[in-house]
Amino acid sequence: MSTFILSEKDKEVEIMLHRVMEWASNTLDIKWAEGKSLLECEERFGNILEAIAFLPVCYLPFFDGAAVDNRIYSSKGYFIDHIANHGHKDIGVNEYADLQKVFSYPDEVIKDTRKKPNGKNRDSLLFVKRFEKNRLAAIELSDIDGQIILHKSLYKTKDRVYPGLPRIKII
């Protein structure tokens, strides 16, 4: 019998996957969050950032700011709000297990050059992975503490995503 030993990073990836799947599969929490505000979701489920995936380090230079590490963070409140209230009814629970694949093996990476509502430049990258339909995950570098924050989770599109924004060569 052979023994397979996981590296520390592999163990952390398993913990992240477990966290994402726990959040995405709790139908009672998601049902409660439907129609609630982000603030209400964060008050109930928390707004403490927890690592949910890794960004390949080759994409770090494409942020304008400096990231403190290559982990991608979200809070449980934000994640559940996104599932419950932002058009993700067509994403099945098991599809959230593919979140790391979207970042590790993207089909497109897009530099988001649009302005935020406050007029500041976004410091965001959009990752697109084609499974049956396009799935998009957006991340943004926080200008407060240098953490990479999940800005949008998965959603399906049928058209080319943001055709007017610049593409980054897949590395």
C-alpha positions as CSV (number, residue, x, y, z in Angstrom):
1,M,0.0,0.0,0.0
2,S,1.4,3.4,-1.0
3,T,1.2,6.4,1.2
4,F,0.4,9.8,-0.3
5,I,1.6,12.8,1.7
6,L,-0.1,16.1,1.1
7,S,2.0,19.2,1.1
8,E,1.1,22.2,3.3
9,K,-0.3,24.0,0.3
10,D,-2.4,21.0,-0.7
11,K,-3.8,20.8,2.9
12,E,-4.6,24.5,2.7
13,V,-6.4,24.0,-0.6
14,E,-8.5,21.2,0.9
15,I,-9.4,23.5,3.8
16,M,-10.4,26.3,1.4
17,L,-12.5,23.9,-0.7
18,H,-14.2,22.6,2.3
19,R,-15.0,26.2,3.4
20,V,-16.4,27.1,0.0
21,M,-18.5,24.0,-0.2
22,E,-19.8,24.4,3.4
23,W,-20.9,28.0,2.6
24,A,-22.4,27.2,-0.8
25,S,-24.3,24.1,0.4
26,N,-26.0,25.5,3.4
27,T,-29.5,26.0,1.9
28,L,-31.0,27.3,5.1
29,D,-28.5,30.2,5.2
30,I,-29.0,30.9,1.5
31,K,-32.8,30.8,1.9
32,W,-32.6,33.2,4.9
33,A,-30.4,35.6,2.9
34,E,-32.7,35.9,-0.1
35,G,-33.9,39.5,-0.4
36,K,-31.6,40.6,2.5
37,S,-29.0,43.3,2.1
38,L,-25.2,42.6,2.2
39,L,-25.1,44.3,5.6
40,E,-27.8,42.0,7.0
41,C,-25.9,39.0,5.7
42,E,-22.6,40.1,7.1
43,E,-24.3,40.8,10.5
44,R,-25.7,37.3,10.6
45,F,-22.9,35.3,9.0
46,G,-19.9,37.5,9.6
47,N,-17.6,39.7,7.6
48,I,-14.3,38.2,8.6
49,L,-12.2,37.5,5.6
50,E,-11.2,33.8,5.1
51,A,-9.0,32.3,2.4
52,I,-11.1,30.5,-0.3
53,A,-8.6,30.0,-3.1
54,F,-5.1,30.7,-4.4
55,L,-4.3,33.0,-7.2
56,P,-1.3,31.8,-9.3
57,V,1.6,34.1,-8.4
58,C,2.2,34.9,-12.1
59,Y,-0.9,37.1,-12.1
60,L,0.1,39.2,-9.1
61,P,2.1,41.8,-11.2
62,F,-1.1,42.7,-13.1
63,F,-2.5,44.4,-10.0
64,D,-1.6,48.0,-9.7
65,G,-1.0,47.7,-5.9
66,A,1.0,45.2,-4.0
67,A,-0.7,42.1,-2.7
68,V,0.3,40.7,0.7
69,D,0.0,37.1,-0.5
70,N,-1.7,35.1,-3.3
71,R,-4.7,33.9,-1.3
72,I,-8.1,35.0,-2.4
73,Y,-10.4,36.0,0.5
74,S,-14.1,36.3,1.1
75,S,-16.3,36.6,4.1
76,K,-19.1,34.1,4.7
77,G,-21.7,36.9,4.7
78,Y,-20.5,38.3,1.3
79,F,-20.3,34.8,-0.2
80,I,-23.8,33.8,0.9
81,D,-25.3,37.2,-0.2
82,H,-23.8,36.7,-3.6
83,I,-25.3,33.3,-4.0
84,A,-28.7,34.3,-2.7
85,N,-29.2,37.7,-4.3
86,H,-27.1,38.2,-7.4
87,G,-28.4,35.9,-10.1
88,H,-26.6,32.7,-9.3
89,K,-29.6,30.4,-9.3
90,D,-28.1,28.6,-12.3
91,I,-24.9,27.7,-10.5
92,G,-25.2,24.3,-8.7
93,V,-23.7,23.8,-5.3
94,N,-21.1,21.3,-6.8
95,E,-20.0,23.9,-9.3
96,Y,-18.5,26.0,-6.5
97,A,-15.9,23.2,-6.1
98,D,-14.5,24.4,-9.5
99,L,-13.7,27.9,-8.1
100,Q,-10.0,27.2,-7.8
101,K,-9.9,25.8,-11.3
102,V,-11.3,29.1,-12.6
103,F,-8.2,30.8,-11.1
104,S,-5.6,28.1,-11.8
105,Y,-6.7,27.2,-15.4
106,P,-8.5,30.2,-16.9
107,D,-9.5,30.5,-20.5
108,E,-9.3,34.3,-20.3
109,V,-8.0,36.8,-17.8
110,I,-9.2,40.3,-18.2
111,K,-7.8,43.5,-16.6
112,D,-10.8,45.5,-15.4
113,T,-10.0,49.1,-16.3
114,R,-13.4,50.6,-15.6
115,K,-13.9,53.2,-12.9
116,K,-15.6,52.5,-9.5
117,P,-18.6,54.6,-8.6
118,N,-16.4,56.8,-6.5
119,G,-14.3,57.6,-9.6
120,K,-11.2,55.6,-8.5
121,N,-9.7,53.0,-10.9
122,R,-10.5,49.4,-10.2
123,D,-7.7,47.1,-9.3
124,S,-9.4,44.0,-10.5
125,L,-8.8,40.9,-12.6
126,L,-11.7,38.9,-14.1
127,F,-11.1,35.2,-14.6
128,V,-13.2,33.3,-17.2
129,K,-13.3,29.5,-17.4
130,R,-15.4,27.7,-20.0
131,F,-17.1,24.6,-18.8
132,E,-20.6,24.2,-20.3
133,K,-21.0,27.9,-20.4
134,N,-18.6,30.6,-19.4
135,R,-18.1,31.0,-15.7
136,L,-16.7,34.2,-14.4
137,A,-15.0,35.0,-11.1
138,A,-13.8,38.5,-10.4
139,I,-11.2,39.4,-7.8
140,E,-10.1,42.8,-6.6
141,L,-7.0,43.9,-4.7
142,S,-8.1,45.7,-1.6
143,D,-6.5,49.2,-1.4
144,I,-6.9,49.1,2.4
145,D,-4.8,46.1,3.4
146,G,-3.4,44.5,0.2
147,Q,-5.6,41.4,0.4
148,I,-7.1,39.9,-2.8
149,I,-10.8,39.9,-2.3
150,L,-13.4,37.9,-4.2
151,H,-15.5,40.6,-5.8
152,K,-18.0,38.4,-7.6
153,S,-18.3,34.7,-7.4
154,L,-19.3,32.4,-10.2
155,Y,-21.9,33.2,-12.7
156,K,-22.7,31.8,-16.2
157,T,-22.6,33.8,-19.3
158,K,-23.2,32.8,-22.9
159,D,-21.5,35.7,-24.6
160,R,-17.9,37.0,-24.6
161,V,-17.3,38.7,-21.3
162,Y,-16.6,42.4,-21.3
163,P,-15.3,42.5,-24.9
164,G,-14.0,46.1,-24.6
165,L,-11.6,45.3,-21.7
166,P,-8.0,44.3,-22.3
167,R,-7.0,40.7,-22.1
168,I,-4.0,39.4,-20.2
169,K,-1.9,36.7,-21.8
170,I,-2.5,33.3,-20.1
171,I,0.6,32.3,-18.3
